[in-house]
Amino acid sequence: MKKIVFIILSLLLAVSFWNCEKDDICASGTPVTPRVIIEFYDAADPSVLKNVTNLGVIAPTFSEGKAFNNVSKIEVPLRTTADVTTLNFIQNGSDTDSSNDNIDAITFNYERVDEYISRACGFKTLFYLNDTNPIVLTADSNNWIQNIEVIQPNIETENEVHVKIYF
């Protein structure tokens, strides 16, 4: 009789563990959709990093952007719902005086691949810049950006520089 009670209790205990579900928590540090890493260089001496001051970066279709000041490296997101992202890089764009803003529009052309992470974290999007025209600087009579160079066309992590901008 004791054996039967022990077997029944063991089965009940085992069944109770089978009914437990894993926690759906995405752990901190889990890789997510990477942003484009951009470094700024001196156009007169392309081997020298150059800090950009009062830089505003905004997508033309949004009213909010990011402001950067006295940095040589920035991270900006690409759209995960389209294969093209246009961003306005605004010299003097992080100050309150808009009369001295100099806007250069940069278009990123890429392919997207969604990669499954886990049930808790969902998917992340990886970006692969096009071979023929990965980045296009809209030319105008007052470009402050002189040149753009793609260093790493596969945007899969935020551990490396993807693009260099010379000004």
OpenMM code with the backbone's topology and positions (N, CA, C; nanometers):
from openmm import Vec3, app, unit

residues = "MET LYS LYS ILE VAL PHE ILE ILE LEU SER LEU LEU LEU ALA VAL SER PHE TRP ASN CYS GLU LYS ASP ASP ILE CYS ALA SER GLY THR PRO VAL THR PRO ARG VAL ILE ILE GLU PHE TYR ASP ALA ALA ASP PRO SER VAL LEU LYS ASN VAL THR ASN LEU GLY VAL ILE ALA PRO THR PHE SER GLU GLY LYS ALA PHE ASN ASN VAL SER LYS ILE GLU VAL PRO LEU ARG THR THR ALA ASP VAL THR THR LEU ASN PHE ILE GLN ASN GLY SER ASP THR ASP SER SER ASN ASP ASN ILE ASP ALA ILE THR PHE ASN TYR GLU ARG VAL ASP GLU TYR ILE SER ARG ALA CYS GLY PHE LYS THR LEU PHE TYR LEU ASN ASP THR ASN PRO ILE VAL LEU THR ALA ASP SER ASN ASN TRP ILE GLN ASN ILE GLU VAL ILE GLN PRO ASN ILE GLU THR GLU ASN GLU VAL HIS VAL LYS ILE TYR PHE".split()
positions = [
    Vec3(0.0807, -0.1186, 0.0000),
    Vec3(0.0000, 0.0000, 0.0000),
    Vec3(0.0866, 0.1272, 0.0000),
    Vec3(0.1968, 0.1219, 0.0788),
    Vec3(0.2856, 0.2377, 0.0847),
    Vec3(0.3482, 0.2639, -0.0523),
    Vec3(0.3770, 0.1558, -0.1258),
    Vec3(0.4364, 0.1710, -0.2585),
    Vec3(0.3395, 0.2401, -0.3538),
    Vec3(0.2126, 0.2033, -0.3449),
    Vec3(0.1120, 0.2631, -0.4330),
    Vec3(0.0967, 0.4121, -0.4012),
    Vec3(0.0919, 0.4496, -0.2742),
    Vec3(0.0801, 0.5899, -0.2337),
    Vec3(0.2032, 0.6664, -0.2813),
    Vec3(0.3207, 0.6064, -0.2652),
    Vec3(0.4447, 0.6712, -0.3090),
    Vec3(0.4445, 0.6921, -0.4606),
    Vec3(0.3989, 0.5947, -0.5369),
    Vec3(0.3935, 0.6056, -0.6829),
    Vec3(0.2938, 0.7139, -0.7238),
    Vec3(0.1785, 0.7168, -0.6603),
    Vec3(0.0770, 0.8173, -0.6925),
    Vec3(0.1293, 0.9577, -0.6605),
    Vec3(0.1909, 0.9760, -0.5454),
    Vec3(0.2458, 1.1060, -0.5089),
    Vec3(0.3580, 1.1469, -0.6055),
    Vec3(0.4404, 1.0533, -0.6446),
    Vec3(0.5481, 1.0813, -0.7400),
    Vec3(0.4910, 1.1248, -0.8740),
    Vec3(0.3861, 1.0566, -0.9193),
    Vec3(0.3220, 1.0938, -1.0456),
    Vec3(0.2590, 1.2328, -1.0363),
    Vec3(0.1921, 1.2619, -0.9259),
    Vec3(0.1327, 1.3936, -0.9079),
    Vec3(0.2395, 1.5033, -0.9066),
    Vec3(0.3501, 1.4768, -0.8420),
    Vec3(0.4595, 1.5731, -0.8391),
    Vec3(0.5174, 1.5938, -0.9790),
    Vec3(0.5361, 1.4868, -1.0518),
    Vec3(0.5898, 1.4960, -1.1886),
    Vec3(0.4931, 1.5731, -1.2786),
    Vec3(0.3647, 1.5456, -1.2686),
    Vec3(0.2651, 1.6150, -1.3508),
    Vec3(0.2635, 1.7638, -1.3162),
    Vec3(0.2813, 1.7988, -1.1907),
    Vec3(0.2795, 1.9406, -1.1528),
    Vec3(0.3970, 2.0157, -1.2170),
    Vec3(0.5120, 1.9505, -1.2328),
    Vec3(0.6246, 2.0144, -1.3002),
    Vec3(0.6012, 2.0266, -1.4507),
    Vec3(0.5332, 1.9329, -1.5109),
    Vec3(0.5055, 1.9383, -1.6542),
    Vec3(0.4135, 2.0561, -1.6885),
    Vec3(0.3308, 2.0952, -1.5957),
    Vec3(0.2372, 2.2041, -1.6208),
    Vec3(0.2994, 2.3424, -1.6022),
    Vec3(0.4199, 2.3487, -1.5530),
    Vec3(0.4859, 2.4786, -1.5367),
    Vec3(0.5337, 2.5302, -1.6722),
    Vec3(0.5246, 2.6608, -1.6899),
    Vec3(0.5721, 2.7235, -1.8130),
    Vec3(0.6986, 2.8017, -1.7841),
    Vec3(0.7819, 2.8156, -1.8852),
    Vec3(0.9018, 2.8966, -1.8722),
    Vec3(0.8611, 3.0428, -1.8604),
    Vec3(0.9428, 3.1192, -1.7911),
    Vec3(0.9195, 3.2631, -1.7846),
    Vec3(0.9498, 3.3247, -1.9201),
    Vec3(0.8632, 3.4124, -1.9664),
    Vec3(0.8848, 3.4809, -2.0932),
    Vec3(0.9505, 3.6158, -2.0665),
    Vec3(1.0758, 3.6107, -2.0283),
    Vec3(1.1510, 3.7317, -2.0010),
    Vec3(1.2717, 3.7335, -2.0927),
    Vec3(1.2866, 3.8423, -2.1667),
    Vec3(1.4020, 3.8584, -2.2542),
    Vec3(1.5172, 3.9099, -2.1691),
    Vec3(1.6204, 3.8312, -2.1582),
    Vec3(1.7329, 3.8640, -2.0714),
    Vec3(1.8045, 3.9901, -2.1173),
    Vec3(1.8473, 4.0674, -2.0227),
    Vec3(1.9263, 4.1868, -2.0525),
    Vec3(2.0555, 4.1434, -2.1219),
    Vec3(2.0948, 4.2170, -2.2231),
    Vec3(2.2150, 4.1820, -2.2981),
    Vec3(2.1889, 4.0940, -2.4184),
    Vec3(2.0634, 4.0524, -2.4369),
    Vec3(2.0289, 3.9737, -2.5546),
    Vec3(2.0420, 4.0617, -2.6781),
    Vec3(2.1108, 4.0143, -2.7831),
    Vec3(2.1268, 4.0969, -2.9041),
    Vec3(1.9916, 4.1348, -2.9630),
    Vec3(1.9773, 4.2615, -2.9948),
    Vec3(1.8550, 4.3128, -3.0555),
    Vec3(1.8886, 4.3717, -3.1920),
    Vec3(1.7914, 4.4323, -3.2574),
    Vec3(1.8145, 4.4934, -3.3885),
    Vec3(1.9275, 4.5951, -3.3771),
    Vec3(2.0345, 4.5761, -3.4541),
    Vec3(2.1486, 4.6672, -3.4422),
    Vec3(2.1231, 4.8019, -3.5085),
    Vec3(2.1910, 4.9027, -3.4577),
    Vec3(2.1893, 5.0346, -3.5184),
    Vec3(2.3148, 5.0507, -3.6044),
    Vec3(2.3129, 5.1463, -3.6952),
    Vec3(2.4294, 5.1748, -3.7792),
    Vec3(2.5297, 5.2533, -3.6955),
    Vec3(2.6542, 5.2073, -3.6950),
    Vec3(2.7609, 5.2766, -3.6238),
    Vec3(2.8350, 5.3637, -3.7251),
    Vec3(2.8384, 5.4943, -3.6980),
    Vec3(2.8997, 5.5913, -3.7889),
    Vec3(3.0111, 5.6649, -3.7150),
    Vec3(3.1284, 5.6714, -3.7793),
    Vec3(3.2390, 5.7508, -3.7258),
    Vec3(3.2631, 5.8694, -3.8179),
    Vec3(3.3070, 5.9797, -3.7591),
    Vec3(3.3322, 6.1024, -3.8339),
    Vec3(3.4822, 6.1272, -3.8431),
    Vec3(3.5257, 6.1672, -3.9631),
    Vec3(3.6681, 6.1909, -3.9890),
    Vec3(3.6873, 6.3266, -4.0543),
    Vec3(3.8096, 6.3763, -4.0415),
    Vec3(3.8490, 6.5032, -4.1015),
    Vec3(3.8676, 6.4827, -4.2515),
    Vec3(3.7955, 6.5579, -4.3331),
    Vec3(3.8065, 6.5439, -4.4789),
    Vec3(3.9445, 6.5847, -4.5281),
    Vec3(4.0110, 6.6779, -4.4596),
    Vec3(4.1447, 6.7224, -4.5000),
    Vec3(4.2515, 6.6188, -4.4656),
    Vec3(4.2286, 6.5403, -4.3599),
    Vec3(4.3215, 6.4334, -4.3198),
    Vec3(4.2379, 6.3106, -4.2835),
    Vec3(4.2052, 6.2266, -4.3827),
    Vec3(4.1097, 6.1169, -4.3635),
    Vec3(4.1457, 6.0124, -4.2577),
    Vec3(4.2665, 6.0164, -4.2052),
    Vec3(4.3035, 5.9187, -4.1025),
    Vec3(4.2745, 5.9696, -3.9610),
    Vec3(4.2295, 6.0945, -3.9494),
    Vec3(4.2081, 6.1562, -3.8183),
    Vec3(4.0593, 6.1618, -3.7851),
    Vec3(4.0237, 6.1013, -3.6701),
    Vec3(3.8867, 6.1135, -3.6198),
    Vec3(3.8592, 6.2599, -3.5878),
    Vec3(3.7367, 6.3024, -3.6147),
    Vec3(3.7007, 6.4419, -3.5905),
    Vec3(3.5686, 6.4466, -3.5144),
    Vec3(3.5663, 6.5222, -3.4071),
    Vec3(3.4427, 6.5377, -3.3309),
    Vec3(3.3471, 6.6282, -3.4056),
    Vec3(3.2217, 6.5890, -3.4054),
    Vec3(3.1173, 6.6706, -3.4643),
    Vec3(3.0416, 6.7356, -3.3483),
    Vec3(3.0151, 6.8648, -3.3626),
    Vec3(2.9445, 6.9363, -3.2559),
    Vec3(2.8095, 6.9831, -3.3079),
    Vec3(2.7157, 6.9894, -3.2170),
    Vec3(2.5803, 7.0372, -3.2492),
    Vec3(2.5196, 6.9647, -3.3688),
    Vec3(2.5279, 6.8324, -3.3680),
    Vec3(2.4712, 6.7522, -3.4764),
    Vec3(2.3319, 6.7045, -3.4378),
    Vec3(2.2393, 6.7251, -3.5272),
    Vec3(2.1058, 6.6692, -3.5112),
    Vec3(2.0838, 6.5661, -3.6199),
    Vec3(2.0251, 6.4523, -3.5853),
    Vec3(1.9919, 6.3493, -3.6835),
    Vec3(1.8439, 6.3211, -3.6705),
    Vec3(1.7733, 6.3340, -3.7826),
    Vec3(1.6280, 6.3179, -3.7804),
    Vec3(1.5821, 6.2552, -3.9119),
    Vec3(1.4818, 6.1709, -3.9026),
    Vec3(1.4164, 6.1189, -4.0228),
    Vec3(1.3181, 6.2256, -4.0696),
    Vec3(1.3179, 6.2602, -4.1983),
    Vec3(1.2316, 6.3680, -4.2473),
    Vec3(1.0835, 6.3494, -4.2166),
    Vec3(1.0382, 6.2254, -4.2003),
    Vec3(0.8967, 6.2002, -4.1756),
    Vec3(0.8593, 6.2097, -4.0279),
    Vec3(0.9594, 6.2283, -3.9392),
    Vec3(0.9322, 6.2376, -3.7962),
    Vec3(0.9708, 6.3752, -3.7459),
    Vec3(0.9081, 6.4173, -3.6392),
    Vec3(0.9403, 6.5480, -3.5829),
    Vec3(1.0471, 6.5383, -3.4750),
    Vec3(1.0761, 6.4176, -3.4282),
    Vec3(1.1761, 6.4013, -3.3242),
    Vec3(1.3002, 6.3359, -3.3811),
    Vec3(1.4143, 6.3740, -3.3283),
    Vec3(1.5407, 6.3165, -3.3710),
    Vec3(1.6327, 6.3011, -3.2517),
    Vec3(1.7615, 6.2856, -3.2811),
    Vec3(1.8618, 6.2729, -3.1773),
    Vec3(1.9611, 6.3864, -3.1922),
    Vec3(2.0110, 6.4338, -3.0807),
    Vec3(2.1126, 6.5379, -3.0807),
    Vec3(2.2434, 6.4788, -3.0297),
    Vec3(2.3514, 6.5164, -3.0951),
    Vec3(2.4848, 6.4707, -3.0564),
    Vec3(2.5740, 6.5936, -3.0449),
    Vec3(2.6630, 6.5931, -2.9476),
    Vec3(2.7524, 6.7063, -2.9312),
    Vec3(2.8909, 6.6580, -2.8908),
    Vec3(2.9908, 6.7006, -2.9663),
    Vec3(3.1310, 6.6728, -2.9380),
    Vec3(3.1605, 6.5228, -2.9332),
    Vec3(3.1142, 6.4507, -3.0349),
    Vec3(3.1400, 6.3067, -3.0456),
    Vec3(3.1956, 6.2755, -3.1842),
    Vec3(3.2727, 6.1668, -3.1921),
    Vec3(3.3249, 6.1234, -3.3215),
    Vec3(3.2570, 5.9953, -3.3682),
    Vec3(3.1686, 5.9410, -3.2857),
    Vec3(3.0989, 5.8161, -3.3201),
    Vec3(2.9549, 5.8256, -3.2730),
    Vec3(2.8617, 5.7842, -3.3613),
    Vec3(2.7207, 5.7830, -3.3240),
    Vec3(2.6575, 5.6513, -3.3673),
    Vec3(2.5421, 5.6220, -3.3117),
    Vec3(2.4619, 5.5055, -3.3477),
    Vec3(2.3239, 5.5554, -3.3879),
    Vec3(2.2785, 5.5170, -3.5071),
    Vec3(2.1459, 5.5584, -3.5520),
    Vec3(2.0687, 5.4366, -3.6016),
    Vec3(1.9380, 5.4329, -3.5765),
    Vec3(1.8577, 5.3182, -3.6202),
    Vec3(1.8160, 5.3306, -3.7666),
    Vec3(1.7941, 5.2146, -3.8286),
    Vec3(1.7355, 5.2083, -3.9619),
    Vec3(1.5926, 5.1584, -3.9478),
    Vec3(1.5102, 5.1873, -4.0473),
    Vec3(1.3706, 5.1419, -4.0447),
    Vec3(1.3655, 4.9908, -4.0628),
    Vec3(1.2869, 4.9253, -3.9816),
    Vec3(1.2721, 4.7797, -3.9914),
    Vec3(1.1536, 4.7404, -4.0782),
    Vec3(1.0777, 4.8389, -4.1281),
    Vec3(0.9579, 4.8105, -4.2079),
    Vec3(0.9762, 4.8452, -4.3550),
    Vec3(1.0959, 4.8901, -4.3932),
    Vec3(1.1220, 4.9277, -4.5324),
    Vec3(1.2690, 4.9020, -4.5637),
    Vec3(1.3024, 4.8963, -4.6927),
    Vec3(1.4392, 4.8710, -4.7362),
    Vec3(1.5166, 4.9998, -4.7628),
    Vec3(1.4621, 5.1114, -4.7219),
    Vec3(1.5259, 5.2422, -4.7413),
    Vec3(1.5002, 5.3267, -4.6167),
    Vec3(1.6057, 5.3953, -4.5713),
    Vec3(1.5911, 5.4925, -4.4633),
    Vec3(1.6638, 5.6191, -4.5045),
    Vec3(1.5945, 5.7323, -4.4993),
    Vec3(1.6574, 5.8605, -4.5243),
    Vec3(1.6658, 5.9349, -4.3917),
    Vec3(1.7858, 5.9837, -4.3618),
    Vec3(1.8086, 6.0597, -4.2397),
    Vec3(1.8692, 6.1947, -4.2749),
    Vec3(1.8240, 6.2978, -4.2081),
    Vec3(1.8825, 6.4303, -4.2232),
    Vec3(1.9892, 6.4489, -4.1159),
    Vec3(2.1114, 6.4743, -4.1594),
    Vec3(2.2215, 6.5052, -4.0700),
    Vec3(2.2334, 6.6575, -4.0694),
    Vec3(2.2027, 6.7179, -3.9558),
    Vec3(2.1884, 6.8627, -3.9487),
    Vec3(2.3050, 6.9224, -3.8699),
    Vec3(2.3933, 6.9894, -3.9422),
    Vec3(2.5017, 7.0623, -3.8773),
    Vec3(2.4403, 7.1819, -3.8055),
    Vec3(2.4763, 7.2008, -3.6797),
    Vec3(2.4168, 7.3020, -3.5915),
    Vec3(2.2706, 7.2698, -3.5609),
    Vec3(2.2338, 7.1452, -3.5725),
    Vec3(2.0943, 7.1052, -3.5537),
    Vec3(2.0557, 7.0736, -3.4118),
    Vec3(2.1517, 7.0706, -3.3200),
    Vec3(2.1141, 7.0398, -3.1820),
    Vec3(2.1008, 7.1647, -3.0960),
    Vec3(2.1179, 7.2818, -3.1575),
    Vec3(2.0955, 7.4050, -3.0817),
    Vec3(1.9568, 7.4612, -3.1143),
    Vec3(1.9191, 7.5656, -3.0464),
    Vec3(1.7829, 7.6191, -3.0627),
    Vec3(1.7691, 7.7138, -3.1810),
    Vec3(1.8806, 7.7601, -3.2372),
    Vec3(1.8772, 7.8529, -3.3508),
    Vec3(1.8718, 7.7733, -3.4815),
    Vec3(1.7556, 7.7679, -3.5442),
    Vec3(1.7422, 7.6906, -3.6687),
    Vec3(1.7874, 7.7681, -3.7918),
    Vec3(1.8198, 7.8960, -3.7777),
    Vec3(1.8599, 7.9759, -3.8939),
    Vec3(1.9983, 7.9372, -3.9467),
    Vec3(2.0811, 7.8744, -3.8618),
    Vec3(2.2148, 7.8349, -3.9059),
    Vec3(2.2257, 7.6853, -3.9368),
    Vec3(2.1138, 7.6153, -3.9454),
    Vec3(2.1139, 7.4714, -3.9745),
    Vec3(2.1585, 7.4450, -4.1180),
    Vec3(2.2419, 7.3436, -4.1349),
    Vec3(2.2847, 7.2985, -4.2671),
    Vec3(2.2485, 7.1507, -4.2758),
    Vec3(2.1508, 7.1176, -4.3594),
    Vec3(2.0949, 6.9822, -4.3643),
    Vec3(2.1515, 6.9064, -4.4831),
    Vec3(2.2089, 6.7881, -4.4547),
    Vec3(2.2512, 6.6947, -4.5585),
    Vec3(2.1683, 6.5677, -4.5419),
    Vec3(2.0998, 6.5272, -4.6488),
    Vec3(2.0162, 6.4072, -4.6452),
    Vec3(2.0976, 6.2875, -4.6927),
    Vec3(2.0958, 6.1818, -4.6133),
    Vec3(2.1652, 6.0575, -4.6477),
    Vec3(2.0612, 5.9464, -4.6533),
    Vec3(2.0635, 5.8719, -4.7651),
    Vec3(1.9705, 5.7598, -4.7830),
    Vec3(2.0468, 5.6287, -4.7759),
    Vec3(2.0016, 5.5406, -4.6887),
    Vec3(2.0581, 5.4070, -4.6734),
    Vec3(1.9687, 5.3098, -4.7497),
    Vec3(2.0271, 5.2315, -4.8417),
    Vec3(1.9543, 5.1304, -4.9191),
    Vec3(2.0034, 4.9934, -4.8744),
    Vec3(1.9114, 4.9066, -4.8376),
    Vec3(1.9514, 4.7789, -4.7784),
    Vec3(1.8437, 4.6730, -4.7976),
    Vec3(1.8825, 4.5520, -4.7650),
    Vec3(1.7886, 4.4404, -4.7546),
    Vec3(1.7783, 4.4044, -4.6076),
    Vec3(1.6606, 4.3571, -4.5680),
    Vec3(1.6358, 4.3207, -4.4290),
    Vec3(1.6174, 4.1712, -4.4164),
    Vec3(1.6671, 4.1164, -4.3061),
    Vec3(1.6442, 3.9760, -4.2730),
    Vec3(1.6034, 3.9716, -4.1258),
    Vec3(1.4865, 3.9157, -4.0996),
    Vec3(1.4414, 3.8992, -3.9617),
    Vec3(1.4957, 3.7680, -3.9074),
    Vec3(1.5564, 3.7763, -3.7895),
    Vec3(1.6164, 3.6590, -3.7259),
    Vec3(1.5466, 3.6335, -3.5929),
    Vec3(1.5014, 3.5100, -3.5735),
    Vec3(1.4316, 3.4727, -3.4511),
    Vec3(1.5312, 3.4616, -3.3370),
    Vec3(1.5002, 3.5260, -3.2250),
    Vec3(1.5870, 3.5189, -3.1078),
    Vec3(1.5326, 3.4159, -3.0094),
    Vec3(1.4105, 3.4378, -2.9626),
    Vec3(1.3453, 3.3467, -2.8690),
    Vec3(1.1994, 3.3874, -2.8565),
    Vec3(1.1243, 3.3049, -2.7873),
    Vec3(0.9833, 3.3371, -2.7675),
    Vec3(0.9683, 3.4646, -2.6863),
    Vec3(1.0538, 3.4837, -2.5889),
    Vec3(1.0451, 3.6021, -2.5044),
    Vec3(1.0933, 3.7280, -2.5762),
    Vec3(1.1969, 3.7149, -2.6579),
    Vec3(1.2569, 3.8327, -2.7226),
    Vec3(1.2010, 3.8593, -2.8613),
    Vec3(1.1443, 3.7593, -2.9238),
    Vec3(1.0890, 3.7776, -3.0575),
    Vec3(1.1968, 3.7757, -3.1649),
    Vec3(1.1880, 3.8699, -3.2590),
    Vec3(1.2788, 3.8763, -3.3727),
    Vec3(1.3654, 4.0012, -3.3635),
    Vec3(1.4805, 3.9945, -3.4297),
    Vec3(1.5604, 4.1139, -3.4538),
    Vec3(1.5797, 4.1232, -3.6043),
    Vec3(1.6017, 4.2445, -3.6526),
    Vec3(1.6205, 4.2664, -3.7953),
    Vec3(1.7674, 4.2948, -3.8229),
    Vec3(1.8229, 4.2244, -3.9198),
    Vec3(1.9593, 4.2474, -3.9651),
    Vec3(1.9520, 4.3205, -4.0981),
    Vec3(2.0495, 4.4067, -4.1251),
    Vec3(2.0489, 4.4893, -4.2457),
    Vec3(2.1728, 4.4586, -4.3292),
    Vec3(2.1535, 4.4541, -4.4615),
    Vec3(2.2636, 4.4299, -4.5549),
    Vec3(2.2581, 4.5382, -4.6616),
    Vec3(2.3558, 4.6311, -4.6540),
    Vec3(2.3578, 4.7426, -4.7483),
    Vec3(2.3753, 4.6911, -4.8905),
    Vec3(2.3047, 4.7546, -4.9860),
    Vec3(2.3119, 4.7145, -5.1267),
    Vec3(2.4536, 4.7296, -5.1800),
    Vec3(2.4888, 4.6440, -5.2755),
    Vec3(2.6215, 4.6495, -5.3360),
    Vec3(2.6382, 4.7702, -5.4270),
    Vec3(2.5356, 4.8039, -5.5036),
    Vec3(2.5502, 4.9083, -5.6059),
    Vec3(2.5400, 5.0498, -5.5506),
    Vec3(2.4424, 5.0776, -5.4687),
    Vec3(2.4286, 5.2128, -5.4119),
    Vec3(2.3873, 5.2024, -5.2644),
    Vec3(2.4794, 5.1641, -5.1782),
    Vec3(2.4418, 5.1419, -5.0382),
    Vec3(2.3994, 5.2688, -4.9651),
    Vec3(2.4709, 5.3797, -4.9916),
    Vec3(2.4409, 5.5052, -4.9244),
    Vec3(2.4486, 5.6174, -5.0267),
    Vec3(2.3471, 5.7018, -5.0282),
    Vec3(2.3426, 5.8128, -5.1234),
    Vec3(2.3325, 5.9434, -5.0455),
    Vec3(2.4281, 6.0328, -5.0713),
    Vec3(2.4249, 6.1670, -5.0146),
    Vec3(2.3572, 6.2580, -5.1152),
    Vec3(2.2458, 6.3188, -5.0760),
    Vec3(2.1766, 6.4110, -5.1654),
    Vec3(2.2619, 6.5370, -5.1805),
    Vec3(2.3044, 6.5619, -5.3034),
    Vec3(2.3924, 6.6762, -5.3295),
    Vec3(2.3124, 6.8060, -5.3308),
    Vec3(2.3703, 6.9078, -5.2691),
    Vec3(2.3145, 7.0427, -5.2773),
    Vec3(2.4320, 7.1409, -5.2832),
    Vec3(2.4037, 7.2672, -5.2877),
    Vec3(2.5098, 7.3671, -5.3042),
    Vec3(2.5880, 7.3922, -5.1756),
    Vec3(2.5431, 7.3336, -5.0649),
    Vec3(2.6060, 7.3644, -4.9362),
    Vec3(2.6269, 7.2394, -4.8511),
    Vec3(2.6706, 7.1280, -4.9115),
    Vec3(2.6933, 7.0056, -4.8335),
    Vec3(2.8082, 7.0261, -4.7353),
    Vec3(2.7844, 6.9925, -4.6105),
    Vec3(2.8935, 6.9948, -4.5128),
    Vec3(2.9625, 6.8594, -4.5085),
    Vec3(2.8914, 6.7536, -4.5466),
    Vec3(2.9521, 6.6204, -4.5567),
    Vec3(3.0216, 6.6118, -4.6919),
    Vec3(3.1509, 6.5786, -4.6899),
    Vec3(3.2304, 6.5746, -4.8121),
    Vec3(3.2306, 6.4366, -4.8777),
    Vec3(3.2308, 6.3312, -4.7960),
    Vec3(3.2400, 6.1954, -4.8503),
    Vec3(3.1848, 6.0972, -4.7485),
    Vec3(3.1377, 5.9834, -4.7993),
    Vec3(3.0873, 5.8754, -4.7141),
    Vec3(3.1504, 5.7462, -4.7628),
    Vec3(3.1965, 5.6642, -4.6683),
    Vec3(3.2599, 5.5369, -4.7025),
    Vec3(3.1949, 5.4247, -4.6215),
    Vec3(3.1542, 5.3189, -4.6908),
    Vec3(3.0987, 5.2018, -4.6231),
    Vec3(3.2151, 5.1118, -4.5826),
    Vec3(3.2274, 5.0845, -4.4556),
    Vec3(3.3339, 4.9989, -4.4031),
    Vec3(3.2846, 4.8556, -4.3885),
    Vec3(3.1656, 4.8388, -4.3342),
    Vec3(3.1066, 4.7069, -4.3129),
    Vec3(2.9612, 4.7113, -4.3610),
    Vec3(2.9325, 4.6494, -4.4779),
    Vec3(2.7972, 4.6568, -4.5322),
    Vec3(2.6951, 4.5684, -4.4599),
    Vec3(2.7420, 4.4733, -4.3797),
    Vec3(2.6513, 4.3850, -4.3066),
    Vec3(2.6320, 4.4390, -4.1658),
    Vec3(2.5141, 4.4891, -4.1398),
    Vec3(2.4846, 4.5484, -4.0095),
    Vec3(2.4145, 4.4417, -3.9268),
    Vec3(2.4974, 4.3636, -3.8568),
    Vec3(2.4478, 4.2505, -3.7782),
    Vec3(2.4724, 4.2698, -3.6288),
    Vec3(2.5705, 4.3537, -3.5954),
    Vec3(2.6025, 4.3833, -3.4555),
    Vec3(2.6368, 4.5315, -3.4437),
    Vec3(2.6542, 4.5749, -3.3209),
    Vec3(2.6970, 4.7120, -3.2945),
    Vec3(2.8414, 4.7132, -3.2452),
    Vec3(2.9172, 4.6071, -3.2776),
    Vec3(3.0539, 4.5931, -3.2295),
    Vec3(3.1579, 4.6523, -3.3225),
    Vec3(3.1165, 4.7031, -3.4376),
    Vec3(3.2124, 4.7549, -3.5344),
    Vec3(3.1539, 4.8752, -3.6071),
    Vec3(3.2426, 4.9533, -3.6670),
    Vec3(3.2000, 5.0707, -3.7429),
    Vec3(3.1493, 5.0243, -3.8790),
    Vec3(3.0333, 5.0755, -3.9187),
    Vec3(2.9755, 5.0400, -4.0489),
    Vec3(3.0037, 5.1456, -4.1544),
    Vec3(3.0042, 5.2735, -4.1147),
    Vec3(3.0137, 5.3836, -4.2098),
    Vec3(3.1074, 5.4903, -4.1533),
    Vec3(3.1882, 5.5497, -4.2441),
    Vec3(3.2701, 5.6657, -4.2096),
    Vec3(3.2181, 5.7858, -4.2892),
    Vec3(3.2050, 5.8982, -4.2191),
    Vec3(3.1645, 6.0234, -4.2822),
    Vec3(3.2799, 6.1216, -4.2672),
    Vec3(3.3164, 6.1820, -4.3803),
    Vec3(3.4250, 6.2805, -4.3834),
    Vec3(3.3650, 6.4194, -4.4003),
    Vec3(3.4086, 6.5128, -4.3148),
    Vec3(3.3599, 6.6506, -4.3250),
    Vec3(3.4695, 6.7487, -4.2896),
] * unit.nanometer
topology = app.Topology()
chain = topology.addChain("A")
for resn in residues:
    res = topology.addResidue(resn, chain)
    for name in ("N", "CA", "C"):
        topology.addAtom(name, app.Element.getBySymbol(name[0]), res)
